[in-house]
Amino acid sequence: MIDYENVLNPAQLEAVLTLEGPMLVIAGAGSGKTRTLIYRVARLVETGVDPESILLLTFTRKAAQEMLDRAAGLADPRCRFVSGGTFHSLANRVLRTHAERLGYKNTFTILDRSDMETIIHSLVPELHIPKGPTRFPKRSTLANILSKSANVELPIQDLMSKEYGQFLHFGSEITQLGKIYREYKTANQLMDYDDLILNLRKLLAEHDDVRAGLGRQYQYIMVDEYQDTNSIQADIVFWLAREHRNIMAVGDDSQSIYSFRGANYRNMFEFPRNFPGTKVIKLEENYRSIQPILSFTNALMDQADEKFTKCLFTRRQGSEQPRVIDTRTEPEQALYVCRIIREQIENGRSMNDIAVLFRAGYHSFELEAELARQGVRYVKYGGFKFLESTHIKDFLAHLRVIVNPDEAVSWVRILRLIRNIGQAKSQVIIRWMKDGGIPPARVAEWPGMGKNKRGLKTLSKLLTALSADGITPQQAVEAVMKYYTPILQEKFDDYPKRRKELDQLIPMAARYRKLRNFLDDLTLEPPTSPADMEAKQPREVLTLSTVHSAKGLEWPVVIIIWVMEGRFPSAMAYANTEDLEEERRLMYVAATRAKDRLILCYPGNESMPPWQTAVPGFRNGLSCFIRDLPGGVVAHESSGKPVRFSGDISTVSVPGTPKPVPDLPQACGFVQGERVRHPAFGTGVVSKFIDHDKIE
């Protein structure tokens, strides 16, 4: 029996012990929301609730599994039988059972983002767009438009007028493209990520028996990160919990930073309206940061237009204020960051204790160059996706056509790997198979083989082996590996590296009994890189990360760079109040990653490009989020000139506007031979005095 009163604070305890009825938990950053969810799972099972009647929805399956494992360790091993996962994994499970209700077979294939873009690009020629002065949007932009339109449930024309005005004259063509894309998916038994969610809601809304069955199956529902749900996911929650109303939503409106994916933080405010009688509990005690950092983040969000009012506090000791540093130029910003890193290491910190965060990936380029010059090892997050690699997609395509023979995208990939087969010929073969109902293993019977005879026979032999009864996912992966390795060696100069990445699929496949489940999970929860799969990072490495990629993480020391107008907030946000408010929340997320020390840097002398400064409300300089804070929340400093050597860098004072100074030691306050410290360039000795405006 867990002694809940001794391991939870009062707000957490109330959330854990409230088991019946709707509840909204406003969980501030670092306030122990994961702990609260874990103990609530344990409490439900402890009171006799069947674990399989509990549903825990999170935004990564890994997060759900870790919570359930911890709950099982706390109380009852049966906690591992709780249904945990993402909205997409839930949708996949339900749709595999009821696919025929929507005109699908239960063997439908799930498209990842890259496949979606490939298909959309292949369908563009059907629009017969004449050449003109303005180019048609790229495949990634088209995918963004179609996906965002689906997620926010806004007609394509309306969405484009709000967010893609530069392509609005193509609105009718893109609307038509969306229709062609939907028809293509249905014809080829395909669903993309958006379809999974949309089709689950459709099932729940239109089929009473499906809704009632799931309602009986899941009597207690918990949803994590509710601020990141879109309107479709909020509807799914409503339909699932409509009858029993035992629903707990946990989130923080101040950390809603995914509107570009369709997330709507207002779902937090609408939850009590969807479930009348909702109990609202606020988790405000922070276990991560010292109070000066929390005072900064509280003040930052006090200025938000729309919010649940909360005031984070902590019992952790610490008095160092967040510091705002004007480094004057971008190169000096990079030098200053390197100096802070070096100073922290000298004071006993590990490199793993430090993170540098930024609004966009390109903001760190100058810093990366300086880190390389100084020999500092770092890892950067926010970009590479494992499944987007050509060799990975080629490899998995051989498995996908076994699970779903109608999957034309994968057929094109594997056929084009054979010599003398290109795009046109592959389409002819696919049409022949589809019209004749030819199974994958008989592809070599195509009457037009000719020069392709040997390649098609070898492929047919592989597909025959993959179709054999009783073959395990691991055996299937190993069979494809044997077939694909010669192709890999011929196609890529760096094939040893790529082969090593492919090798990681074997132990992953070994965990599955069904090939379809392996492919589904790989698509729904892909590793972001081979390094993530192996979980092998250098022991001492600096972290560079976009703020989006840093969400949910923490470091003792956090440095945020480019905290200035046009960068953070982004210049693109000024045209829309809601976008600017999301930038504020993004700053909040960045700052709340820091435990002990928070440093915000901006190169105050840098000017933004004219296209940015022309935006109404824009002005060069320090970020408006920092500029508008009340006094005493942050310490403003400058790296503009050296200061006398001391043991505390925080003694840097803000210099006035530079003016021409005569060549006199007394004028600058230093004497020749004196030991000094410069915030960017480090420790040194004054050797001589030169004219104020000259550099030697």
Protein Blocks (a to p, Z undefined) as FASTA:
>chain_A
ZZfklmccfklmmmmmmmgdcddddddehklpmmmmmmmmmmmmmnopafklpccddfbf
klmmmmmmmmmmmmmmklmmpccddfklmmmmmmmmmmmmnopafkbccddfklmmmmmm
mmmmmnopacdfbdcddfklmmmmmmmmmmnopafklmmmmmmmmlmmmmmmmmmmmmmm
mmmmmmnopacfklmmmmmmmmmmmmmklmmmmmmmmmbccdehkllpcfklmmmmmmmm
mmnopacddddfklgcblmnopafklmmmmmmmmghiacdddfbdckbcfklmmmmmmmm
mmpmbdcddddddfbecjbdcddddehiamlmmmmmmmmmmmmmmnopafklpccddfbf
klmmmmmmmmmmnopacddehiaafklpmklmmmmmmmmmmmmmmlmklmmmmmmmpghi
afklmmmmmmmmmmnopafklmmmpmklmmmmmmmmmmmmmmmmmmpghiafklmmmmmm
mmmmmmmmmmpmklmmmmmmmmmmmmmmmmpmbfklmmmmmmmmccfbfklmnopacfbd
cddddfklmgoiacfbdcdehiaghjlccfklmmpmklmmmmmmmmmmmmmmpfkbccdd
ddfkbccdfklmmpghiaedjdfklmmpcehkaccddfkbccdddfbfklpccddddddd
dddfklnopaehiacddfklopaddfbdcdfkbcZZ
